[in-house]
């Protein structure tokens, strides 16, 4: 184990990059809150605003961005990790110029990596530095080890909840775990499937007030997305609702959230990472070195 840790250090020792992509993890305390749909449409809005955007699907075992977009991928991130595929071979073109890297069941190998596989991953994924301004990591839901690892490595987090009490409770549990692990970067809160703006603002206010009172984490209210029948219609068509129904309420809400995100300056404790720095943090999280 000591030799492996030394080998991992060697991979990252020359990383002095001060500026690169903004890497944002999108997560939720529980499943079924619309996280993947949010991620895809958020990426589209960011692309429309002029930001080169890449989605990395890291929802282990439940990855469904391909289903949402009607794409059948031949390769995914595990092919880069284990099968010597290049980044160009595993990147797919999505709507509005967004780029997509699909996940796979082997991605959990990042928690206990082989040195050669890590080199393949880092050397390949660094190519994203030249094509991306923002990378959105679509994590799994809940407080699993792999989810917390991605959250810790990212520059920022977008935490999705719905107004349902179970969703709010699980989102609070997520923030509590991050607080207990001294997470010190931005957590942006989004309320999805709100019945109306009053309900959404109440959830945002109450959640942030409780977190600020009891936890050592500062949340930012990023926005909300209205409950909208057009979202379900778009899913059935396997197309993003922001494209097929650009004037629906949900699409307008996503547009506001995207603008809020890019207009909001990063806090001093936040950073804009190089890709290599991201994977350095990702691998160090559970290695203790």
C-alpha positions in Angstrom: 0.0 0.0 0.0 2.9 2.4 0.8 4.4 1.8 -2.6 1.1 2.4 -4.3 0.6 5.7 -2.4 4.1 6.8 -3.5 3.3 5.9 -7.1 0.1 8.0 -7.0 2.1 11.0 -5.6 4.5 10.7 -8.6 1.6 11.0 -11.0 0.4 14.3 -9.6 3.7 15.9 -8.3 4.1 18.3 -11.2 0.6 19.7 -11.1 1.1 23.4 -10.7 -1.8 24.6 -12.8 -3.6 27.5 -11.1 -6.6 27.7 -13.4 -8.6 25.4 -15.5 -12.1 24.0 -15.6 -14.7 24.7 -13.0 -15.7 21.3 -11.8 -19.2 21.1 -10.2 -20.8 18.0 -8.6 -24.5 17.8 -8.8 -26.0 15.5 -6.1 -29.1 14.8 -3.9 -29.8 13.3 -0.6 -32.1 10.7 -2.2 -33.0 9.3 -5.6 -36.0 10.4 -7.6 -35.6 14.1 -7.3 -34.8 14.8 -11.0 -31.0 15.2 -10.6 -30.0 13.7 -14.0 -32.7 15.7 -15.9 -31.5 18.8 -14.1 -27.9 18.1 -15.0 -28.6 17.6 -18.7 -30.7 20.7 -19.1 -28.3 22.8 -16.9 -25.5 21.8 -19.3 -27.5 22.9 -22.3 -28.3 26.3 -20.8 -24.6 26.8 -19.9 -23.6 25.9 -23.4 -26.2 28.4 -24.8 -24.6 31.0 -22.5 -21.2 30.4 -24.3 -19.6 28.0 -21.8 -18.0 24.8 -23.1 -19.7 22.2 -20.9 -19.0 18.5 -20.3 -21.1 16.1 -18.3 -19.4 13.2 -16.6 -22.0 10.5 -15.6 -20.8 9.2 -12.2 -24.1 7.7 -11.0 -22.8 4.2 -10.3 -25.2 1.4 -11.3 -28.0 3.9 -12.1 -26.5 6.0 -14.8 -29.2 7.0 -17.2 -28.1 10.1 -19.1 -27.9 7.9 -22.1 -31.5 6.8 -21.8 -32.6 10.4 -21.2 -31.0 11.5 -24.5 -31.7 8.4 -26.5 -28.0 7.6 -26.9 -26.5 4.1 -26.9 -22.8 4.6 -26.0 -20.2 2.2 -27.2 -17.6 3.3 -24.7 -17.6 4.9 -21.2 -15.2 6.1 -18.5 -14.2 2.5 -17.6 -12.8 2.0 -21.1 -10.4 4.9 -20.5 -9.5 3.5 -17.1 -9.0 -0.2 -18.0 -8.9 -0.6 -21.8 -6.5 2.2 -23.0 -9.2 4.1 -24.9 -8.4 7.8 -25.5 -10.6 10.6 -24.2 -11.6 11.3 -27.8 -13.0 7.8 -28.2 -15.2 8.0 -25.1 -16.6 11.5 -25.5 -19.9 11.8 -27.2 -21.5 14.9 -28.7 -24.7 16.0 -27.2 -27.4 18.6 -28.0 -26.3 22.3 -28.2 -22.6 21.3 -28.4 -22.4 19.8 -24.9 -20.0 16.8 -24.4 -20.8 13.6 -22.6 -18.7 11.0 -20.9 -20.8 8.1 -19.7 -20.0 6.2 -16.5 -19.9 2.5 -15.9 -20.0 0.0 -13.0 -16.2 -0.2 -12.8 -15.8 3.5 -11.9 -15.8 2.5 -8.2 -12.3 1.2 -8.8 -11.2 4.8 -8.4 -11.5 4.2 -4.7 -8.7 1.6 -4.7 -6.9 2.2 -8.0 -4.1 0.4 -9.8 -1.3 2.8 -10.7 -1.3 2.0 -14.4 -5.0 2.5 -14.6 -4.7 5.8 -12.9 -2.1 6.9 -15.4 -4.5 5.9 -18.2 -7.3 7.9 -16.6 -5.4 11.0 -15.8 -3.5 11.2 -19.2 -6.8 10.7 -21.1 -9.1 12.9 -19.0 -6.6 15.8 -19.0 -7.6 16.4 -22.7 -10.9 17.8 -21.3 -8.9 20.9 -20.2 -8.8 22.0 -23.8 -12.5 21.5 -24.5 -14.3 22.4 -21.3 -14.9 25.5 -19.2 -17.3 23.7 -16.9 -17.5 20.0 -16.0 -20.7 18.8 -14.4 -20.3 15.6 -12.4 -23.7 13.8 -12.1 -23.1 11.8 -8.9 -25.3 9.1 -7.4 -27.8 10.0 -4.8 -27.3 9.5 -1.1 -24.3 9.3 1.2 -22.2 6.5 -0.3 -18.4 6.5 -0.2 -18.0 7.1 -3.9 -20.5 10.0 -3.9 -18.7 11.7 -1.0 -15.4 11.2 -2.8 -16.7 13.1 -5.9 -18.2 15.8 -3.8 -15.0 16.4 -1.9 -12.9 16.6 -5.0 -15.1 19.1 -6.9 -14.8 22.8 -6.7 -18.5 23.3 -6.0 -21.6 21.3 -5.2 -25.2 21.8 -6.4 -27.5 20.0 -4.0 -31.0 19.2 -5.3 -34.0 18.6 -3.1 -37.8 18.6 -3.6 -40.3 20.1 -1.2 -41.2 16.6 0.1 -40.2 16.2 3.7 -38.2 13.0 3.0 -36.2 14.7 0.3 -35.5 17.7 2.5 -34.5 15.4 5.4 -32.1 13.4 3.3 -30.6 16.6 1.8 -30.0 17.9 5.3 -28.3 14.6 6.2 -26.0 15.0 3.2 -25.0 18.5 4.3 -24.5 17.3 7.9 -22.0 14.6 6.7 -20.1 17.1 4.6 -20.0 19.5 7.6 -18.7 16.7 9.9 -15.9 16.1 7.3 -15.0 19.9 7.4 -16.1 20.5 3.8 -15.2 24.2 3.1 -16.4 24.9 -0.4 -19.6 26.1 -1.9 -22.9 24.2 -1.6 -25.5 25.6 -3.8 -29.1 24.6 -3.0 -31.8 24.1 -5.7 -35.4 23.1 -5.0 -36.8 21.0 -7.8 -40.5 20.3 -8.6 -41.8 23.2 -6.6 -45.6 23.7 -6.8 -45.1 27.5 -6.9 -42.5 30.1 -6.1 -43.8 30.7 -2.6 -43.3 27.0 -1.7 -39.8 27.0 -3.3 -38.7 30.1 -1.4 -40.0 28.7 1.9 -38.0 25.5 1.4 -34.9 27.5 0.4 -35.2 29.8 3.4 -36.1 27.2 6.0 -33.4 24.8 4.9 -30.7 27.4 4.8 -31.7 28.8 8.2 -31.6 25.4 9.9 -28.2 24.6 8.3 -26.7 28.0 9.2 -27.9 27.5 12.8 -26.8 23.9 13.4 -24.0 23.1 10.9 -20.7 24.6 10.1 -21.6 25.0 6.4 -22.8 28.1 4.5 -25.4 27.3 1.8 -26.1 29.5 -1.2 -29.7 29.7 -2.6 -29.1 29.0 -6.3 -32.8 28.8 -7.3 -35.7 26.6 -8.0 -37.4 24.7 -10.8 -41.2 24.6 -11.1 -43.1 21.3 -11.3 -44.0 21.1 -15.0 -45.9 18.5 -17.1 -43.7 19.4 -20.0 -40.7 17.8 -18.3 -42.4 14.4 -18.3 -43.4 14.9 -21.9 -39.8 15.6 -22.9 -38.6 12.5 -21.0 -40.9 10.3 -23.0 -39.5 11.8 -26.2 -36.0 11.2 -24.8 -35.2 14.9 -25.4 -34.2 17.7 -23.1 -37.2 19.8 -22.1 -35.1 23.0 -22.4 -34.9 22.3 -26.2 -38.3 20.8 -27.1 -40.2 23.1 -24.7 -37.9 26.2 -24.3 -40.8 28.4 -23.1 -42.1 26.1 -20.4 -41.8 27.1 -16.7 -39.1 24.5 -16.0 -36.9 25.7 -18.9 -37.2 29.3 -17.7 -36.2 28.3 -14.2 -33.2 26.4 -15.4 -32.1 29.4 -17.5 -32.2 31.6 -14.4 -30.2 29.1 -12.3 -27.5 28.8 -15.0 -27.2 32.6 -15.1 -27.0 32.8 -11.4 -24.3 30.1 -11.3 -22.0 31.8 -13.9 -22.6 35.3 -12.6 -21.8 34.3 -9.0 -18.1 34.7 -8.2 -16.4 31.8 -6.5 -15.8 32.2 -2.8 -12.2 32.7 -1.7 -12.0 29.2 -0.4 -13.2 27.7 -3.7 -10.8 27.0 -6.5 -10.9 26.4 -10.2 -9.1 23.2 -10.7 -7.0 21.6 -13.4 -8.3 18.2 -14.4 -5.2 16.6 -12.8 -5.8 18.5 -9.5 -9.4 17.1 -9.5 -8.3 13.5 -9.8 -5.5 14.1 -7.3 -8.2 15.2 -4.8 -10.5 12.4 -5.9 -7.9 9.7 -5.2 -6.5 11.2 -2.1 -9.9 11.5 -0.4 -10.0 7.8 0.7 -6.3 7.1 0.7 -5.2 9.2 3.6 -1.9 10.3 2.0 
